[in-house]
C-alpha cells in the first residue's frame, strides 16, 4: 500500500448533540495525517431531530463531513445510500460506532 492514502469512513448515528464519542471522532479526524489518511465523517441523521449539532462542530474543525438522512431508526433506504458513499469515495475501511 505504499503511496496509497487509506480512505476511511467514520460512521455513527446519534440524536441531539451527541456525547463523548463525537469528541473522539471529530478531533481524531481533525488531527489525522491527511497525507496518509483521507477520513470522511458520516453521521446518520434522523430528519425529525431538530437539535442535531454535529454538522456545525465538524464544519468548525474543517473536516470532510457528510450526512445520510433517515426517516426513522430502521429506515431501509440508509443501506443503499451508505453503499453509494463507500463506492463513490472508494472507502477502504468503515469504522462504525455503536449499534448501526
N, C-alpha and C positions, 0 to 999 in steps of 0.2 A: 504494500500500500504506500510505498514511498512516493512522496509528491502529491498524494491524493488527500484532499480535505475530507474528513468524515462529515457527512450530513446527518445531523442528529435532530430528532423531533422530541421535545419535552412536551408531554401530553397530560393534561389534567382537567378535571371537571370540578367546579366549585360554584356555590351560590353565595352572593353577597360579596364581602370584601376579602374573603379567604382567611388564611391563618399563617402559621409558621412555614409550611411548605412553599408558600408563594415567595417569601423572602429568600429561601434557599434557591428556588428555581430561577427567579429573576436576577438576583445578584450573582449566582453562579454563571448564568448565561452572559451577563454583562462583563464578567471577568475572564471568560473563556478566551483562549488564544485563537483569534479569528483567522490566523494563517493555517491552523491545523484543524479547526472545527467550525463548521457552519451550523450554528444552533438556531432552530426555529422553535419558539414557544407557542404552543397551540392550546387554547382553552375551549372546552365545550361550554357554551354559554346558553343557559335557558332564556328564551326570549321573554319570559314572564318576570325575570329578575331585574328589578328597577334600581337596585343599589350596587350592582356589579361595578368594580373599580379596578380590576386587574389591567385592563387595557390602558388606562391612564398611567399607571405605575410603569408598565412596560415602555410606554412612549417616553417617559421621563428618563429612562435608562438607555434609550436609543438601541433597543434590541429588536430583532426580527420577530414580530408577533402577529398571530392571526387567530381568528375565532371560527369555530364551527357552531352554527346556531342550531339549537334543538328546541322542539316544541314541548317536550317533556323528557323525563329521565330515561325512558325506554323508547326513544324515537328511532326507528329502524333506518331512517334516512342518513343518520350520522355515519353509518358504515361506508356507504358509497362516497360521502364527502371526505372522510378520512382517507380512504383508499386513493382518491384523486390527489390529495395533498402529498401522500407518500410517493406516488408516481411522479407528479409534476416537479417536486423538489428533490427527487432522486434520493430519498431518505435511506441511510444505511442502518441506523439504529433508532428504534422507537423506545423512548424511556417513558413508560406510563406510570402514573401515580394514582394510587388508590384503586377503587373497585372497577373503574372503567378502563 
